[in-house]
Every structure is written in structure tokens, then in C-alpha cells.
Amino acid sequence: MGVDIIGIGLGGEDLTSRHQQIIHRADLLVGGRRHLELFRELGMETLPISKDISHVVATVKQRMESERIVVLASGDPLFFGIGSTLVRELGKEKVTVHPNVSSLAAAFSAIKEPWQDARLISLHGREVPDLVEILKAHDRIGILTDHTRTPGWIANILLGNSIPGFGMWVLERLGAKEQAISRYDDMAGVAEMTFATPNVVVLKRIESSEGEVSREAGSTELPGEVLKPATVNGEGAVTKTSAIWPGMPDECFVHEKGLITKAEVRSISLSKLKLVSNDFIVWDLGAGSGSVGIEVSAFVPRGRVISVEKNENRLADIRANAARFGVTNLDVVHGNSLGVMDRLPDPDRIFIGGGGGDLGKIIRAAGKRLKKGGVMVVNTVLIQNMEPVLALFKEMGFRSRLVQVQVSKSRSMPVGERLEALNPVWVISGEKI
């Protein structure tokens, strides 16, 4: 007689009248306990699917020639479901598959995101050896989770492998009355959270959508663009993160190929800036992604942060990050630090994260503008810059300090974790006395 495999979809209400007819005629109903419970009132013989799938296959093989057997499967039976196993074990000619809505199809529909170009994977009871490579290579990813490989577990994989730029949707108990859909940009926060099961995860790179939207935020004002808080719409096109703190994970920010002051170095640099007044004017020269300026902005709500960046391609990153965090006291200035400095207000604090061959000239010119008692902090990874910067601070009459920062971060491995060292950074601070 053969076997009918019917996808339940998100629940019994997704079954068609044709599905219902096939189920009601069954001699044996096979499925998960949750699915079988939907048809308890029929009083028919049932076979729960357990971890011992071989027993289920053997029973179906033994009885399928003489009895009508119906197997209930989650979502779409051939989408990471038991359907594939039964087709392989029983033979295609013995099986009829009745598809339904898969949980990932429902997830993308719920958040109103197209998914024709998405990479779809299942972590439900299985290992995905190339998971890190998949996360790095794709901009839109749908993931089936389980009790071990949870949204928090996925967030830790992103954090541990320094994979930035993703927004995460977690969709809990899709189709049930207690269904919940949440959107997150802070992977460090997700890593500490627990979610109701079953749930699915959708990842989408923020650079390809949110950053693009945020580029249009702000109004023109000399010498740069003052960014207004981001607008949050129903689909989460631009989401304002709830808080700013020193040393936020790198993946909280949109940035170009890892060109960002790393979180731990950022935290130390902010401490050296001594942001003791909430109305300071702070220059962020060679701003890159703007991560330092974003974190500084929280300390000077009545002041002003001026982020100067000469690379036009990185201006969009600064704008996207400012919009994401709803920063209103940050100006973006496009240009070489030496070329725009004369148009900026005198600073109380200066951070220099880049300067290239002009670093010495930038320090000298900026130092003249720095208010008395002000602090300048320079980050450099080049050994050749360390001694000249210290010598220049001494020549300018600054009280200087030097800190070498060497950070190692944990990276996930198949059977544990390892430590991976980042490039050492010299954090040089000088106080104008």
C-alpha cells in the first residue's frame, strides 16, 4: 500500500482537507509525540518516533505492504526532516510525500525578508563542520536549532570567531499562541540569553541593509554631518541598540574587514582619555569605523565628538554605527586630519587611531589646539612609531604614559577552545600641562 509522509507545517491548522482524509484512513499513524497528540481522539494505533529511528523504519517496512501507514513530519518532510531517511530506506516508489510550510519558510515570512538567496542549515542533532566558513561567506542565513545548539550558542560562535556585522532574529514557538519574535544586534547579549523551544534563527548582515538605510540619516552642518537617532520600523530596518559601554564587542559595529580598534584596546584607550566631564569636546582622528567616538559619546552627552576620516568608503560605517546607537552628539568630518583641523573647535580630549606617515605632524598640530590640562591618546601597532611619539610628547611638554596591550581571544574548536593572539598595540597617552 505504501507510505504517506505528511508535513504538519506549523501545526494542525496548516493541514489541508486532503491531508486530513489520508490521516483518517490510516491503519498506523507514526510521528513525534507532539504531532500524534493532535489526533488522539481518532483512537487509532500510533507509533511514536524516538531516537531509535531504526526501530521505526523496521516497523514501517514490515507493515507497509498490507497496511495504510501515515508518517507525520515537522514542517516540510524533505527539508531536514525524516522524509529523507524514509525515502532512502523504503525506496522512492513506496513513498508519497505531502509537503507543507517549513519552519524556516515561516520564519522568513514572519520577518518579511526574502530568502531566495539565503543559506539554510540545520544544527538540529547534527554537526556542521564548515559552520564558521558558512557564517563568514553568506549575508543571509536561516538556521534550525536544537536544545544544545541554541541562539546563544550561535552568538558565541560569531563572537569567538570574530565574525561581525550580523543582526539576529530569534523566532520562538512559531505558529503557537505563545509565539515570540525578537531582533538583536548585540551578540554578546544574546550569548547570555535563553529562549523557548523550538526556535529558529535568521541571520542577516547589517552592512547590506541597515548600513545602507542609515547613510541617509542626518543633516548637513559644517564641518561635517550631525547624525540623528535611527528610526526603528516594524521590520527592524535600523535598530537602535539599548546601551553603550566601553569595550563593546567588535561585532556591535559595522566595520571594514576587521579595521577597528579592538574591544579590549578600546576600553583601555577610553580609560586613558579620562572623560571626567560630560561636556568635553573630543576629536577622534583617523576614526575608521567610528567605534571609539561612539563609545566616547556616552561619556560626553552635553559635549561633542568629532570623528575625522579621510577614507570616503569608511564614512558610511561611521554613519551606520552612529545611527544604530542613536548617537546625536557626533559629527562626521571627511578629510585629512591636517587639512580640516583649523575648522574644528578646540578639543578637551584627542584620540588618534590612524595617521600613517603624517602621524608626527598630526600630533604636533593637534597638540597646539589641545586645551591646557587636556589629554591626547595615540594607538599604534608599529614599533617604529612608539619612540617618536614619546619623544614628541616630551618635546611638547606633555606628561606621557605608555601601555602595551597584548590580547588573546578564545576561538571555538570542534572539541574545545583555543586562544588566538591579536596584534600587540601601544597605547600612548599625553597630558598637556
C-alpha positions in Angstrom: 0.0 0.0 0.0 2.9 2.3 0.5 3.6 5.1 3.0 2.3 8.7 3.0 4.6 11.2 4.7 2.7 14.4 5.6 4.2 17.7 6.6 2.4 19.2 9.5 3.6 22.7 8.8 3.5 24.9 11.9 0.6 23.0 13.3 -2.6 21.1 12.7 -4.3 24.2 11.2 -1.9 24.0 8.3 -3.2 20.6 7.2 -5.4 20.6 4.1 -8.6 18.6 3.8 -6.7 16.1 1.5 -4.1 15.7 4.4 -6.9 15.1 6.9 -8.6 12.5 4.7 -5.3 10.5 4.3 -4.7 10.7 8.1 -8.2 9.5 9.0 -7.8 6.4 6.7 -4.5 5.3 8.3 -4.1 1.9 9.9 -0.9 3.1 11.7 0.0 6.7 12.5 3.7 7.4 13.0 5.1 10.7 14.3 6.5 12.7 17.1 4.5 12.7 20.4 3.5 16.3 19.9 2.1 15.5 16.4 0.4 12.3 17.5 -1.3 14.3 20.3 -3.2 16.3 17.6 -5.1 13.1 16.6 -5.5 11.4 19.9 -9.3 11.5 19.6 -9.2 9.2 16.5 -8.2 6.3 18.7 -6.0 4.7 16.0 -2.8 2.8 16.5 0.2 5.0 16.8 4.0 4.6 16.8 6.0 7.5 18.4 9.2 8.4 16.7 12.1 8.2 19.2 15.9 8.5 18.9 15.9 4.8 17.8 14.9 5.7 14.2 15.9 2.2 13.0 13.1 0.7 15.0 10.6 3.0 13.3 12.0 2.2 9.8 11.9 -1.5 10.5 8.3 -1.4 11.7 7.1 0.6 8.7 9.0 -1.7 6.3 7.3 -4.8 7.9 3.8 -3.4 7.7 3.6 -1.1 4.7 2.7 -3.8 2.1 -0.5 -4.7 3.9 -1.5 -1.6 5.9 -2.0 2.1 5.2 0.8 3.9 7.1 1.0 7.7 7.6 4.0 9.4 8.9 3.6 12.9 10.4 6.7 15.1 10.0 7.6 18.6 11.1 7.3 21.4 8.5 8.2 20.0 5.1 9.2 16.3 5.4 12.1 16.7 2.9 13.5 19.8 4.5 16.0 18.4 7.1 13.2 16.0 8.1 12.5 12.3 8.5 11.2 12.2 4.9 14.7 12.0 3.5 15.5 9.0 5.7 12.3 7.1 4.8 12.7 7.8 1.1 16.2 6.4 1.3 15.3 3.3 3.4 11.9 2.4 1.9 12.5 3.4 -1.8 11.1 6.3 -3.7 8.4 4.1 -5.3 7.0 3.2 -2.0 6.6 6.7 -0.6 4.4 9.6 -1.3 5.4 13.0 0.2 2.9 15.7 1.0 4.9 19.0 1.6 3.9 21.8 3.9 5.4 25.0 5.2 8.8 24.6 6.7 9.7 26.5 9.9 12.4 28.5 8.0 10.0 29.5 5.3 7.6 30.6 8.0 10.4 32.4 9.8 11.4 34.5 6.7 7.8 35.2 6.1 7.2 36.3 9.7 10.1 38.9 9.5 9.2 39.8 5.9 12.6 39.0 4.5 13.2 37.4 1.0 15.1 34.1 1.3 15.8 33.0 -2.3 19.5 33.8 -1.7 19.7 32.6 1.9 21.9 29.8 3.0 19.8 27.3 5.0 21.4 24.9 7.5 20.2 22.6 10.3 22.0 22.3 13.6 19.3 20.1 15.0 21.0 17.0 16.3 23.9 17.3 13.8 27.3 18.8 13.4 28.1 21.3 10.6 31.9 21.1 10.2 32.1 24.1 7.9 29.8 26.3 10.0 32.3 29.1 10.6 33.1 29.3 6.9 29.3 29.4 6.1 28.9 32.3 8.6 31.7 34.2 7.0 30.7 33.6 3.4 26.9 34.4 3.5 24.9 37.5 4.1 21.6 35.8 4.9 21.4 32.5 6.8 18.5 30.5 8.2 19.3 28.1 11.0 17.3 25.3 12.6 18.5 25.0 16.3 18.2 22.4 19.0 18.5 22.2 22.8 22.3 22.4 22.6 23.0 24.5 19.6 20.8 27.4 20.7 20.7 31.1 19.6 23.2 31.8 22.4 25.5 29.1 21.1 25.4 30.6 17.6 26.1 34.1 19.1 29.2 32.6 20.9 30.4 31.1 17.6 30.1 34.6 15.9 31.9 36.2 18.9 34.6 33.6 19.2 35.5 33.7 15.6 35.3 37.5 15.2 32.5 37.4 12.7 30.9 40.8 12.8 28.0 42.6 11.2 25.1 40.3 11.7 21.6 41.1 13.1 19.8 38.1 14.5 16.2 37.2 14.6 15.1 34.5 17.1 11.7 33.1 16.4 10.3 31.0 19.3 7.4 28.5 19.1 6.4 29.6 15.6 2.7 29.1 15.0 1.8 28.6 18.6 -0.2 31.1 20.8 3.0 31.9 22.7 4.9 32.6 19.5 7.6 35.3 20.1 9.8 37.0 17.5 12.8 39.1 18.7 15.5 41.0 16.9 19.1 41.5 18.3 22.2 43.3 17.1 24.3 42.7 20.3 25.6 39.1 20.0 27.3 39.4 23.5 23.8 39.9 25.0 22.3 37.0 23.0 25.1 34.7 24.3 23.7 35.1 27.8 20.1 34.6 27.0 17.8 31.6 27.0 14.9 31.0 24.6 11.8 28.9 24.4 12.0 25.8 22.2 11.5 25.0 19.5 13.1 28.1 17.9 14.8 29.0 14.7 17.4 31.7 13.9 17.7 34.1 10.9 21.0 36.0 10.5 21.3 38.9 8.2 24.3 41.1 7.6 23.6 44.7 8.7 26.0 46.2 6.2 23.8 45.2 3.3 20.7 46.7 4.6 20.8 48.7 7.8 24.0 50.5 6.9 22.5 51.5 3.6 19.4 52.9 5.2 21.4 54.8 7.8 23.6 56.5 5.2 20.6 58.8 4.6 20.2 59.8 8.2 21.5 63.2 9.4 21.5 66.8 8.2 24.4 68.7 6.8 26.2 71.1 9.1 29.7 72.4 8.9 32.2 71.0 9.2 30.5 67.5 8.9 27.2 65.8 9.2 25.4 65.6 12.6 23.7 62.2 12.9 20.2 61.9 14.4 18.9 58.8 16.2 17.9 56.0 13.9 14.3 55.2 13.2 13.1 51.7 14.1 10.4 50.4 11.8 8.3 47.2 12.1 10.8 45.1 10.2 13.8 46.3 12.1 15.4 48.1 9.1 17.6 50.1 11.5 17.7 49.2 15.1 19.0 51.3 17.9 21.0 49.3 20.5 19.8 49.9 24.0 23.1 50.9 25.6 26.7 52.0 25.0 29.5 50.8 27.2 33.3 50.8 27.0 34.9 48.0 25.0 31.7 46.7 23.3 32.3 43.6 21.1 33.7 44.4 17.7 30.6 42.8 16.0 28.4 45.5 17.6 29.9 47.8 14.9 29.9 47.9 11.1 33.5 47.9 10.0 35.7 47.1 7.0 37.5 43.8 7.1 38.5 44.0 10.8 39.7 47.6 10.5 38.5 48.6 14.0 40.1 49.4 17.3 39.6 46.1 19.1 37.3 46.0 22.1 39.9 45.5 24.8 42.2 48.1 23.4 39.2 50.5 23.0 38.3 50.0 26.7 41.9 50.9 27.8 42.1 53.8 25.5 38.9 55.3 26.9 40.2 55.0 30.4 43.4 56.9 29.4 41.3 59.7 27.9 40.0 60.5 31.4 36.5 61.5 30.3 35.7 63.2 33.6 33.3 65.9 32.3 30.1 65.4 30.3 30.6 68.5 28.1 34.1 67.8 26.7 34.8 68.3 23.0 36.6 65.2 21.8 38.5 64.8 18.5 38.6 61.2 17.0 41.3 61.5 14.3 41.5 58.6 11.8 38.1 57.4 13.0 37.8 54.3 10.8 34.6 52.7 11.8 33.9 55.3 14.5 33.8 52.8 17.3 35.9 54.9 19.7 33.9 58.0 19.0 30.6 56.1 19.6 31.7 54.9 23.0 33.1 58.3 23.9 29.8 59.9 23.0 28.1 58.2 26.0 30.5 60.0 28.4 30.0 63.5 26.9 26.2 63.8 26.4 26.4 67.6 26.7 29.6 67.8 24.7 30.6 66.9 21.1 32.5 64.1 19.4 34.2 65.0 16.1 35.1 61.9 14.0 37.6 62.7 11.2 38.2 60.1 8.5 39.9 60.6 5.1 38.8 57.3 3.5 35.4 58.1 2.0 34.4 54.4 2.0 34.5 54.3 5.8 32.3 57.3 6.3 29.2 55.0 5.7 30.4 52.7 8.5 30.6 55.7 11.0 27.1 56.8 9.9 25.7 53.4 10.2 27.2 52.9 13.7 26.1 56.3 14.9 22.5 55.6 13.6 22.4 52.2 15.2 23.2 53.6 18.7 21.1 56.7 18.3 24.1 59.0 18.8 23.1 62.7 18.4 26.4 64.4 19.6 28.7 63.1 16.9 29.9 65.0 13.8 31.4 63.1 10.9 34.1 65.1 9.0 35.5 63.8 5.7 39.1 64.8 5.1 42.7 64.6 6.1 43.2 65.5 9.8 45.8 68.1 9.0 43.6 69.7 6.3 40.4 70.0 8.4 41.9 70.7 11.9 41.7 74.5 11.5 37.9 74.3 11.1 37.3 72.3 14.3 36.6 73.7 17.8 39.5 73.4 20.3 39.3 70.0 22.0 39.5 68.8 25.6 40.5 65.3 24.5 42.0 63.8 21.4 42.2 60.2 20.2 44.4 59.3 17.3 43.9 55.9 15.9 45.5 56.5 12.5 47.7 58.9 10.7 50.2 57.0 8.6 53.2 58.9 7.6 51.7 62.1 8.9 51.4 60.9 12.5 54.1 63.2 13.8 52.7 66.3 12.1 49.2 65.4 13.2 50.3 65.0 16.9 52.2 68.3 16.8 49.3 70.3 15.2 46.7 68.7 17.3 48.7 69.3 20.5 48.8 73.0 19.8 45.0 73.1 19.7 44.5 70.9 22.8 43.3 72.8 25.8 45.5 73.1 28.8 45.1 70.1 31.0 43.8 68.1 28.0 44.7 64.6 27.2 45.8 63.0 23.9 45.8 59.3 23.4 47.6 57.6 20.4 47.2 54.0 19.4 49.9 52.4 17.2 50.8 48.9 16.2 54.1 49.9 14.7 57.3 49.6 16.7 58.7 52.4 14.7 56.1 54.8 16.0 56.4 54.2 19.7 59.7 56.0 20.4 59.0 59.0 18.1 55.6 59.6 19.7 57.0 59.5 23.2 59.9 61.8 22.2 57.4 64.2 20.6 55.2 64.3 23.7 58.3 65.1 25.8 59.3 67.9 23.4 55.8 69.4 23.6 55.9 69.4 27.4 53.3 66.6 27.8 53.3 64.2 30.8 53.3 60.9 29.0 52.5 57.2 29.8 53.0 54.1 27.7 51.0 50.8 27.9 51.5 47.8 25.7 48.3 45.8 25.3 48.6 42.1 24.3 45.2 40.4 24.0 44.4 36.7 23.3 40.8 35.7 22.5 39.2 32.3 22.7 38.3 30.5 19.5 35.9 27.6 19.2 37.3 24.3 18.1 35.5 21.0 17.3 36.4 19.6 20.7 37.0 22.7 22.8 38.6 26.2 22.6 42.0 27.7 21.9 43.5 31.1 22.4 44.4 33.2 19.4 46.7 36.2 19.9 45.8 39.6 18.4 48.5 42.1 17.3 50.0 43.9 20.2 49.1 47.6 20.5 50.9 50.5 22.2 48.6 52.9 23.9 50.4 56.2 24.4 48.8 59.0 26.4 50.0 62.5 27.0 48.6 65.2 29.3 49.2 68.9 28.4 50.5 70.7 31.4 
